[in-house]
Amino acid sequence: MKSLWKLWIGLGLLILLTPLGLLARGTTWGEWAGGELKKMLGFIPEGLATLENFWKAKLAGYTLPGWNSPVLSALGYLLSAAVGVGVVIGLMFLLGRFLSTKDGNP
């Protein structure tokens, strides 16, 4: 049980560290839009060009619309991290319940 608490504390620390990405210059690695790729590569990959507008993120930029100040932006990062962790934990809990049996044997 003690190691489980260490896991929760570590997870909480990682969530609290997510706004550190706001201190870095430029864009986040791998989160480039088509225009940014065109500047870097000189072209937009064909697959990306066709799928670029397929999905619009619910928390675009990891923040809510109108949250433009640095403090609110950091809160948006924390909210995004907490939601992501909550979804993953919830899915793993449901998967564990689905895969387990009443006698405890898989």
Secondary structure, 3 states (H helix, E strand, C coil): CHHHHHHHHHHHHHHHHHHHHHHCCCCCCCCCCHHHHHHHHCCCCHHHHHHCCCCCCCCHHHCCCCCCCHHHHHHHHHHHHHHHHHHHHHHHHHHHHHHCCCCCCC
